[in-house]
Amino acid sequence: MPRQNTPPSDYPQAVLQQIEKLAQNIAIARKRRGESQAQWAKRLGISQPTMARIERGDPSVAMASYVMCMWLINPKGDLAELIAPQNDHTALEREVAKAKAQRKPKAPQPNSPVPPKTNADSAVYPSQESDLASIIPGLLNEARQEWTSAAPGLAALMAKKPPQKP
């Protein structure tokens, strides 16, 4: 089967810049430790030319090699935490928008009395002028509760436990 890889020349410029910045930081860390590329390559189980490619920011080097370099620099760092579900701001924003849409009061049915708006209602249905940041914590709690009840597998994944069968 032919390879389906995107050539590095087609990567977004922002991605290439991040890889270059990562490469610079790896090179700085290695030099600050007074170690050679050959020493790091041996510790990583890669060749010295591959280590040089990492420090140049070559995007075709295996991700595992970059991650191993980061691990050598900070073994307690949690790279996966950067993209953990609770840190996926785009998805969270979509969930907030969805929850807000679900919270909007339905139009009253003809011939049915319109309930008076109370202070509690204004807390539940903030005006458009209100700051979205003030309602996000409550919405995130609701989203977590929905995830837990509707998707045991996702809840288990977030809790780093194997899912239990219902």
Secondary structure, DSSP 8 states (H G I E B T S, - for coil): -------GGGS-HHHHHHHHHHHHHHHHHHHHTT--HHHHHHHHTS-HHHHHHHHHT-TTS-HHHHHHHHHHH-TT--GGGGG-GGG-HHHHHHHHHHHHHHHS-----TTS------HHHHHHS--TTS-GGGTHHHHHHHHHHHHHHH-HHHHHHHTTS-----
